[in-house]
Amino acid sequence: MQSIETASPPENTLVKAPPLMFSAPGHPATVWSDVNGTVNQSRHINWSGGSAAAHRIGTVAGAAKVVTNSLGVQFSWNGGFVEADAASGRQIFSYQNRPRYGLVLPPGSEVEFRIKEKSNYRFLSIELTPEYVLRACELQHLAAVTVIETWDYNHPLSWQLAQALYEECEHEGRQGLLYVETAILLLSLHLVRHLSTATRLESFSRRGGLPAAVCKRACEYMVAGLHQDLSLTDVAAVCGLSPGHFSFAFRQSMGMPPHSWLRLQRIEKAKTLLRDHTLPLTAIALVVGFSNQSSFGVAFKKETGLSPSAWRRASSL
């Protein structure tokens, strides 16, 4: 079951021991915490096999011990003051006043965070089940893949993906699960390729496209579910492929990733509906698979250069 859930505490909400600072909902870490602070905003996205949570933190101080149950990837953008460290095994990691900081924690990691003071920062926490990572990377033949615990994780591509995922959480998943899972897929492939013990990783990008019948099946499935928030995992399963294989092969066949193709179909359907001036924009947004009118307007303008209402006026001239 895939879902987008949001939670936005009021400005400067005082929180005691906020577990969302250290893990995402749905696949949480075990947390023993004595942390106090203010959370300005918390929003998250869940999908089958993982979750991502984005937070805007006002201030925080205290200590917390975390034991991860899944593969955890955390990104922090710091706009204020930072004085903190973390203990993992016998190693101590310090991250005083860095503009950004990333870390990768494999399942079973035990880390104690000691925060003297942190203020005005954004935080993204991603949790991926080991089964999801194996399936996404076509490594189901392995019982497990060991990902290396990594501090000060600073690969440029991963930070670009993190920013995109943060924005999706913050904007209530307005581009949909196909988009979110594509970004997660790329992040998973990068982690397994560069930070794991896997000796063989499929190179999806060097494969050919989908067979015509399989491509047709995928397109028909997406069009039939135009009103739903389809996930990459579900569409790939219809084709009998892993998310990674399907995503890259579909792009080879259609010249664009699945989420972009689906957005085009939604906009074309919306154009037809907009010609009926009795239909409100909110209703059209829901019919073509957008969670609200705002998300619909952003996507429509990106594709056409006009807002839905402006396009409706222009088409009636």
N, C-alpha and C positions, 0 to 999 in steps of 0.2 A: 504494500500500500504506500503510495507516494502522497506527500502533502506538503503544503507551504503553510507554516504557522508563524504568527508574529506576536510579539509582546513588547510594548513600549511603556516602560515605567515613566511616571511623571518626571520632569526635570529635577535633578538633584535628589532622587530617591535614595534614602539611606538603606544600605543592604548589609546584612550580617552573613558572612561565610557564603558568598555567591558562587555556587559550583559552576555556573555558566562561564566564569572567567577562565576555567581550566578544561572544560569539556563541552561538547555540543549535546543537545537533547537527543534522545533516542538510543544512543550508544555511549552512555556517560562513563567517565572514569570514576574510580572510587576516590573520594576526597575527604580528608580530615583537615578542617580548616578553622582558623581563628583570624578571619579577615574582615575588616570593616571598610566601607567606602561608599561612593555615590555612583549609581548607574544612570546615565542619561537616556540610554536606549539599548534594547536588546531584541534582536530579531533572528529567526533561524529558519532553515529549510531542511526538511527530511526527505529522503528517498530510500528505496529498498537497498539496504547495504551501507548506508552512510547518512551523515548529517553535517551541516555547517551552521555555525552561529556567529553573528557579528554583534559587537558591543561597542558602545561609546561610553568610556569611563571618565568620570569627573576626577575623583581621587580614590586611592586605595592604599591600605597599609596592613601589615600583619604577616602571618605565616600559614602555609598550607602544604600538606603532604598529599601527593597524587600517585595513584597506582592505575596505569592505563589498562583498559580491557580490549581496546582496538588500536589500530594504527592512528596515532594522533599527529596532526600537523598544525602548528600554531604560528600566526603572524601578528606582529604588533607594530603599529605606526605611532611614534611618540611625538606629541606636540608640546609636551610640558616638561616637568622635572622627573628624572628617574634615578633612584638609588635602590638597587636590589641585587640579589644573587640567588643561585639555586644550587643545591647539592644533589648529585647523582652518583651513587656509589661513593668513591673516595675523591671524586672530582668536584671542584667548586667553579661555577661559571658566573661571571659578573657581567651586568649589562647597564652600567651607569651612563645615562644621558645619550644613548645611541638613538639616532633618528628612526631606526627600525630594527626589529630583531625577529628571527625565525628559528624554529626548532622542530625536529622530527623525533617523535617518541614511539618506538615499536610497542606492541602489546606486551604487558608485563613490566613496563618501565616503572621505577619507583623514584620519584623526584620530590624534594622538599624545596618549595619556593619561600624565600624570606624577603619580604618587601618592606623596606624602611619607608619609602615614599614613592608613589607614582601618581602622576596627574595628567589629565587632558590627553588621553590616548585612545586609539581605536584598536580593537582586538578581534581577530578572526580565528576561530577554533574549528578544525575539521576532524571528524572521526570516520574512519573507514574500516569495516569489518575485514578480517583477512580473507574471507570467502569472496567478498566483492572484488578485492584487489586481484586475486588469482583469476577470477572469471573475466574481469575487464582486460587483463593482460594475456589471456589465453594460456594460463599456467595451471589449469585444473589438474594436470597430470602430476603436479607436485603436492605433497601433503601440506607444505608450508613454505614461505619465503621469509628469510630473516632480513628485515630492514635495519640498517645501522642507525643507532641513536646519534643524532647530529645536532650540534648547537651552532649558533650563528649561521644558520642556513640562509644563503644569500644568492641563490641562482636567479638571474634576471627573469627568465621565463616563468619560474614559479611565482615570483612576486607580481608579475603581470596577471597571471591566472588568479592569484589571491585577491588582487584589487578588483577583478571582474566578479569574483564570487562574493566579495564583501558588498559590492554595489547591488548584486542580485538579492542578497539577504536584506539589505537596507531598504530596497525598493520593492519588497514583497514578491520577489521572483517574477518580475514583470516580463522577462523574456522566456520563461517557462523552463520545465524540467529538462527538455531536450538540450537547451543551451547550458544549463547548470551541469548536467551530467557529461556533456562534451568537455567542459573545462576540467571537471574532476577526472575524467579519463586521461586527459593530457598530463595532468599533475601526477596521477598514479603511474603512468608509463615512465615519466621522468624519475620518480622516486625508485621504482623497481630497476630501471636501467642503470642508475648512477649510485644508489645507496643500498643495494641489496646483494644477497648471495646468489641470485638467479644467474645461471650460466647461459641460458638461452632465452631470448625475448623476441617474440615475433616482430618483424618489421612490416607493420601493416601498410606503411606508405609505399612500399615497393610492390605491393600486390596489385592485381588488376581490379576492374570494377565488378559490380554485381552482375550475375546472369540476368538477362532481360526479364525472365519470369519472376525472379526474386525481387528485382527492382520494382516491378509492377505491383507485386504483393505488398511491398513496403509502402509505396505511394498510396495505394488504395486503402491500406490500414490507417495511414495518417489522415487522409481526407475524410474517411468515415468517422474518425475521432476528432474532427476539427474543433468541436466544442469542448474537448477535454484537455487537461494538462498532461499530454503524453510524455512518458519517460523514454530515454534512450534505451534502457534495458528492455522495456516492453516491446518497442519496435524491433530491436535486434532479435528478440526471442521469436517473433513472428516469422523471421527469416531463418531461424535456426543458427544464428551466428552470435559470437561474443559481441559486446558493445564496441570494443576496439576494432574488430574486423569489419563490422557493419558500418561504423562511422567513416572509416577511411575508404572503404569500397564504394559507399554511396557517393562520397565526394568525387571519386574517380569517375563514376558513371554520370552524375548529374552536374558536376562542375561547381558544387556548393555543398556545405555540410547539411545534415538533415534539418537542423533547427532553422536555417536560413530558407530552405525549400518550403518548410511548413509555414513559416511566416509569410512567404509570398502567396501561398494558397489562401491563407486567412485574409490577407489584404484584398485579393481578387474577389473572394466571396463577400467581403465587406463592401466593396464597390457596388456589387449587385444590389445588396440590401440598402445601401445609402440612396439609391435611386427612388426608393419608396419613402417619401417624405413623412409618412405617418409613423415610421419606426423611430423611436428615440435612440440616441447614441448609446445609452447604457445597455439597452436590449441587444443592439447589434454587437457590442463588445463581448457580451456573454455568449452569443450565438457562435461567434468565430473564435472562441477559446481564450479570451483575455479576462483576467480576474476583475478588472474594473475599467472604467472609461479612460482614466489617466494612462494606464499601460497601453490601451488600444490607441490612444492619440499619439503617444511617443512612437510606437511601431509604425503606424500609418504614415506619419510625417517623415519618418526615416526612409520609407520606401517610395513615397510619392512627392515629397517636398511640400505637401499641404496638410493641414489638419483635416480631420474627417468633415467638420462642418464647412470648411472652405472648399473642399473637394465637392461636397454636395451642392453648394451654391454654384460652383463653376460648371458642374455637369448638367445643371438645369438651364443654363443660358442658351 
